[in-house]
């Protein structure tokens, strides 16, 4: 019997999971009682696939929440904050140097 190695998920499996979580987030935000079969159908996966990723409604809700937080965190990291800070430093330097004249 071949054992599975723990490692990074295949990219298609990761995309599949992310899509399920996106669909679940929309469904659960509309109604906490959305049937999980409806989430699976909307995500285009079988119920078995849904339950492999999230064995319960609570696990699915938690996964969807964590996925949304991760997306927000990722978007913050993509924002060019360094340039905002650089502009602030330049403005601060100009204000300070104008007072020294």
C-alpha positions as CSV (number, residue, x, y, z in Angstrom):
1,X,0.0,0.0,0.0
2,X,1.4,3.4,-1.0
3,X,1.4,6.1,1.6
4,X,0.6,9.7,0.8
5,X,3.3,12.1,1.4
6,X,2.4,15.3,3.3
7,X,3.3,18.2,1.2
8,X,1.9,21.2,-0.7
9,X,-1.5,20.6,-2.3
10,X,-1.7,20.2,-6.0
11,X,-2.6,23.5,-7.6
12,X,-5.9,22.2,-8.9
13,X,-6.9,20.8,-5.5
14,X,-6.0,24.1,-3.9
15,X,-8.0,26.1,-6.5
16,X,-10.9,23.6,-6.0
17,X,-10.8,24.2,-2.2
18,X,-10.6,27.9,-2.6
19,X,-13.6,27.9,-5.0
20,X,-15.6,25.8,-2.5
21,X,-14.8,28.3,0.2
22,X,-15.7,31.3,-1.9
23,X,-19.1,29.7,-2.8
24,X,-19.6,28.7,0.9
25,X,-18.9,32.3,2.0
26,X,-21.5,33.7,-0.3
27,X,-24.1,31.0,0.6
28,X,-23.5,31.2,4.4
29,X,-23.6,35.0,4.4
30,X,-27.0,34.8,2.7
31,X,-28.3,32.1,5.1
32,X,-26.6,30.3,7.9
33,X,-28.9,27.4,7.1
34,X,-27.9,27.0,3.5
35,X,-27.9,23.3,2.7
36,X,-24.4,22.0,2.2
37,X,-25.7,20.1,-0.9
38,X,-26.5,23.5,-2.4
39,X,-23.0,24.7,-1.7
40,X,-21.5,21.6,-3.3
41,X,-23.8,22.0,-6.3
42,X,-23.1,25.7,-6.8
43,X,-19.3,25.0,-6.4
44,X,-19.6,22.3,-9.1
45,X,-18.4,19.5,-6.9
46,X,-19.9,16.4,-5.3
47,X,-21.0,16.3,-1.7
48,X,-18.2,13.8,-1.0
49,X,-15.6,16.4,-2.2
50,X,-17.2,19.1,-0.1
51,X,-17.1,16.8,3.0
52,X,-13.5,15.8,2.3
53,X,-12.5,19.5,2.5
54,X,-14.9,20.4,5.4
55,X,-16.5,17.5,7.3
56,X,-19.1,19.7,9.0
57,X,-21.0,23.0,8.6
58,X,-18.8,24.5,11.3
59,X,-15.6,23.4,9.6
60,X,-16.9,24.9,6.3
61,X,-17.9,28.2,8.0
62,X,-14.5,28.4,9.8
63,X,-12.7,27.5,6.5
64,X,-14.6,30.2,4.6
65,X,-13.9,32.8,7.3
66,X,-10.2,31.9,7.4
67,X,-10.1,32.0,3.6
68,X,-11.6,35.5,3.5
69,X,-9.2,36.8,6.1
70,X,-6.3,35.4,4.1
71,X,-7.6,37.1,1.0
72,X,-7.8,40.4,2.8
73,X,-4.3,39.9,4.3
74,X,-2.9,39.1,0.8
75,X,-4.5,42.2,-0.7
76,X,-2.9,44.3,2.0
77,X,0.5,42.9,1.1
78,X,-0.1,43.7,-2.5
79,X,-0.8,47.3,-1.8
80,X,2.2,49.4,-2.3
81,X,2.5,50.5,1.3
82,X,6.2,51.2,0.9
83,X,5.5,53.9,-1.6
84,X,2.9,55.4,0.7
85,X,5.5,55.5,3.5
86,X,8.1,56.8,1.2
87,X,5.8,59.7,0.1
88,X,5.1,60.4,3.8
89,X,8.9,60.5,4.6
90,X,9.5,62.8,1.6
91,X,6.8,65.2,2.7
92,X,8.0,65.1,6.3
93,X,11.6,65.8,5.2
94,X,10.4,68.8,3.0
95,X,8.5,70.2,5.9
96,X,11.4,69.9,8.3
97,X,13.9,71.3,5.8
98,X,11.7,74.3,5.0
99,X,11.8,75.3,8.7
100,X,15.6,75.3,8.7
101,X,16.0,77.9,6.0
